[in-house]
Each structure stands twice: as structure tokens, then as C-alpha cells.
Amino acid sequence: MTVRELVAALNLEVLTGDVNLGERIEAGYVSDLLSDVIANAPENSIWVTVQRHINILGVAKLRNIAAIIIPRKLKVESDVVEKAKAEEVALLRTGHSAFEITGRLHALMKEG
């Protein structure tokens, strides 16, 4: 499944335009602890976190994470969005809680 397909299926808001939407997603990871993501997130994954500071982009690049989902419609500062575009990391947002979007993401990936 691509990031674009995931966005459509889960009705996610794209904060970074067309950045990385064609990338394939092979796994998912949920954590708010950056060191945990560095140690354990699989490559080509989608990451769900409430963290919204610029360091999430460095972690995403280090682990080759295709996209980050921010739950609960949390605000993402414009400097983080612009840096995400430059680093080619898709930033996505949803009104659902991290728990709910993770369950939907898991079910969707399990299906196809």
C-alpha cells in the first residue's frame, strides 16, 4: 500500500502536499519515545506519534519512515511542515486518537 492509498482509505489530512505519497508502506509503528522509534521502527513504515517537534523528522529519515501520522488534530508548527517537505517526509493528521487510528491502520494493512 502507498501513502496515497492510505490517505484516501483513512481520510487523513496531508500537511506536506504531494511529498512522499507514492512511497510504499510495509509496516507501522506507534511510539512517542524517539529512542524507541530509532531502535525498533521498521523501514518503510508509517509512524503514529503525538510528538510534533522538528526532531521527529530526523528520526523518520534515520529509519526510512515514509510518513508520520499526528492524531487528535494536534497543531503542527509551520517550520516543522516546511522541514518535512524539504526532508521528503509526509506529515499526515487525523482527528482520531492514536489508539483509534492505529487500530484502523492495522486493520487496513492486514486486509491488503
C-alpha positions as CSV (number, residue, x, y, z in Angstrom):
1,M,0.0,0.0,0.0
2,T,1.2,3.5,-0.8
3,V,1.0,6.6,1.4
4,R,-1.5,8.0,-1.0
5,E,-3.7,4.9,-0.8
6,L,-3.6,5.1,3.0
7,V,-4.5,8.7,3.0
8,A,-7.6,8.0,0.9
9,A,-8.6,4.9,2.8
10,L,-8.3,6.6,6.3
11,N,-9.4,10.1,5.2
12,L,-6.2,11.6,6.5
13,E,-5.2,15.3,6.2
14,V,-2.0,15.8,4.2
15,L,0.1,18.6,5.6
16,T,3.0,18.3,3.2
17,G,1.4,18.3,-0.2
18,D,2.5,15.6,-2.6
19,V,5.6,14.8,-0.6
20,N,6.3,11.0,-0.5
21,L,2.7,10.0,-1.3
22,G,3.9,7.4,-3.8
23,E,6.1,5.6,-1.2
24,R,5.2,2.0,-0.3
25,I,4.3,1.3,3.3
26,E,5.2,-2.1,4.6
27,A,4.7,-1.7,8.3
28,G,3.5,0.6,11.0
29,Y,4.9,1.8,14.4
30,V,3.4,3.7,17.3
31,S,5.5,5.4,19.9
32,D,6.1,8.8,21.4
33,L,9.6,8.0,22.6
34,L,12.2,8.9,19.9
35,S,14.8,6.5,21.1
36,D,12.3,3.7,20.9
37,V,11.5,4.5,17.3
38,I,15.2,4.7,16.4
39,A,15.7,1.3,17.9
40,N,12.6,-0.5,16.8
41,A,10.6,1.1,13.9
42,P,10.9,-0.9,10.7
43,E,12.0,0.7,7.5
44,N,9.3,1.7,5.0
45,S,6.8,2.2,7.8
46,I,4.2,4.7,8.9
47,W,4.7,6.2,12.4
48,V,1.9,7.3,14.7
49,T,3.0,9.8,17.3
50,V,1.8,12.9,19.3
51,Q,5.3,14.4,19.0
52,R,5.4,17.4,16.7
53,H,8.8,18.9,17.1
54,I,11.4,19.0,14.4
55,N,13.4,16.0,15.8
56,I,10.7,13.6,14.6
57,L,11.9,14.3,11.0
58,G,15.5,13.3,11.8
59,V,14.2,10.1,13.3
60,A,12.0,9.4,10.3
61,K,14.9,10.0,7.9
62,L,17.2,7.8,10.0
63,R,14.7,4.9,10.0
64,N,13.5,5.5,6.4
65,I,9.9,6.1,7.6
66,A,7.7,7.1,4.8
67,A,5.1,9.1,6.7
68,I,4.1,10.3,10.2
69,I,0.5,10.4,11.4
70,I,-0.3,13.1,14.0
71,P,-3.5,12.2,15.9
72,R,-6.2,14.3,17.6
73,K,-5.9,17.2,15.0
74,L,-2.9,18.4,17.1
75,K,-1.3,21.5,15.7
76,V,2.0,21.2,13.8
77,E,4.1,24.3,13.5
78,S,4.8,25.7,10.0
79,D,8.5,25.3,10.4
80,V,8.1,21.6,11.0
81,V,5.9,21.2,8.0
82,E,8.3,23.1,5.8
83,K,11.3,21.0,7.1
84,A,9.2,17.8,6.4
85,K,8.7,18.9,2.8
86,A,12.5,19.6,2.4
87,E,13.3,16.2,4.0
88,E,10.6,14.4,2.0
89,V,8.7,13.0,4.9
90,A,4.9,13.0,4.6
91,L,3.2,14.6,7.6
92,L,-0.4,13.4,7.9
93,R,-3.0,14.3,10.5
94,T,-6.3,12.9,11.8
95,G,-9.0,13.8,14.3
96,H,-8.9,10.3,15.7
97,S,-7.0,9.3,18.8
98,A,-3.7,7.5,18.4
99,F,-5.4,4.3,19.7
100,E,-8.2,4.6,17.1
101,I,-6.1,5.4,14.1
102,T,-3.7,2.7,14.9
103,G,-6.5,0.1,15.0
104,R,-7.8,1.4,11.7
105,L,-4.3,1.3,10.2
106,H,-3.7,-2.2,11.4
107,A,-7.0,-3.5,10.0
108,L,-6.4,-1.8,6.7
109,M,-2.9,-3.2,6.3
110,K,-4.0,-6.6,7.4
111,E,-6.6,-6.7,4.6
112,G,-4.3,-5.8,1.8
